[in-house]
Amino acid sequence: MVKTSKKINGEKMFDKITGTLEEIISKTEELIKEGNLRRIVIKDQEGEVFMEIPVVVGAIITVAAPIVTAISSIAGFAANFSIEIIKKDNSKVLLLCEKNPSQDN
């Protein structure tokens, strides 16, 4: 897994994390359990929104399972996809899953 931060005018705009499907699922679950999320957006390789989920404080655990299922589903047909996680402080984490050629069928 590779993590970089994007800054504009010295202010951190977002963290970008690139990894395998398993790493991205694990990181997504970790961020959900932290509990400071506002919204999760899953996009396909062309940037089209596959799923957008508002996260309510009391529903953190309930939200985790459907998100992992959605990630697994999109991974089945998209070579690359991204998950944008918007935190309550408006900071963002961008998770990029890049399918390895060995992961095909």
C-alpha positions in Angstrom: 0.0 0.0 0.0 1.3 3.5 -0.9 0.2 6.6 0.8 0.8 10.2 -0.4 -0.7 13.5 0.6 -1.8 16.3 -1.8 -1.2 19.8 -0.6 -2.4 23.1 -2.1 -0.9 26.3 -0.7 0.7 24.3 2.2 -2.7 22.9 3.4 -3.4 19.2 3.2 -6.3 18.6 0.8 -6.4 14.8 0.8 -4.5 11.6 1.4 -4.2 9.2 -1.5 -3.7 5.5 -0.8 -3.1 3.0 -3.5 -3.3 -0.7 -2.9 -4.7 -4.1 -3.6 -8.3 -5.0 -3.2 -7.6 -6.6 0.2 -5.6 -3.6 1.4 -8.3 -1.1 0.3 -11.1 -3.1 2.0 -9.0 -3.3 5.2 -8.3 0.5 5.1 -11.9 1.3 4.4 -13.1 -0.8 7.4 -10.4 0.9 9.6 -11.6 4.4 8.6 -15.3 3.4 9.1 -14.5 2.2 12.6 -12.7 5.5 13.5 -16.2 6.9 13.3 -15.5 10.5 12.0 -16.8 10.1 8.5 -19.5 12.1 6.8 -19.8 10.3 3.4 -18.3 7.5 1.3 -18.3 7.7 -2.5 -17.4 4.6 -4.6 -16.5 5.4 -8.2 -15.7 3.1 -11.2 -12.6 3.4 -13.3 -14.1 6.2 -15.4 -15.0 8.3 -12.4 -18.7 7.5 -12.5 -20.3 7.2 -9.1 -21.2 3.6 -8.4 -22.5 4.2 -4.9 -22.7 7.2 -2.5 -23.3 6.6 1.2 -24.0 9.2 3.8 -22.6 7.9 7.2 -24.7 8.5 10.3 -22.9 8.4 13.6 -25.1 5.6 15.1 -24.9 3.5 12.0 -21.1 3.0 11.7 -21.1 -0.8 12.2 -24.2 -1.3 10.1 -22.6 0.6 7.2 -19.4 -1.4 7.1 -20.8 -4.7 5.7 -22.7 -3.2 2.7 -19.7 -1.0 1.8 -17.3 -4.1 1.8 -19.9 -5.9 -0.4 -20.1 -2.9 -2.8 -16.3 -2.8 -3.0 -16.1 -6.5 -3.8 -18.9 -6.2 -6.4 -17.3 -3.3 -8.3 -13.9 -5.0 -8.1 -15.5 -7.9 -10.1 -16.0 -5.8 -13.2 -13.8 -2.7 -12.9 -10.1 -3.0 -13.3 -9.5 0.2 -11.3 -11.9 2.0 -8.9 -11.7 4.6 -6.2 -13.3 5.2 -2.8 -13.5 8.8 -1.7 -14.0 9.2 2.1 -15.1 12.6 3.4 -14.4 13.1 7.1 -16.4 15.4 9.4 -13.6 18.0 9.3 -14.0 18.0 5.4 -10.7 16.4 4.9 -10.7 13.6 2.3 -9.0 10.2 1.9 -8.9 8.8 -1.6 -8.4 5.0 -1.8 -7.4 3.7 -5.2 -7.6 0.0 -6.1 -5.6 -1.0 -9.0 -6.2 -4.5 -10.2 -3.0 -6.5 -10.9 -2.9 -8.6 -14.1 -2.6 -11.7 -11.9 -6.0 -10.8 -10.3 -7.9 -11.3 -13.6 -10.1 -14.4 -13.5 
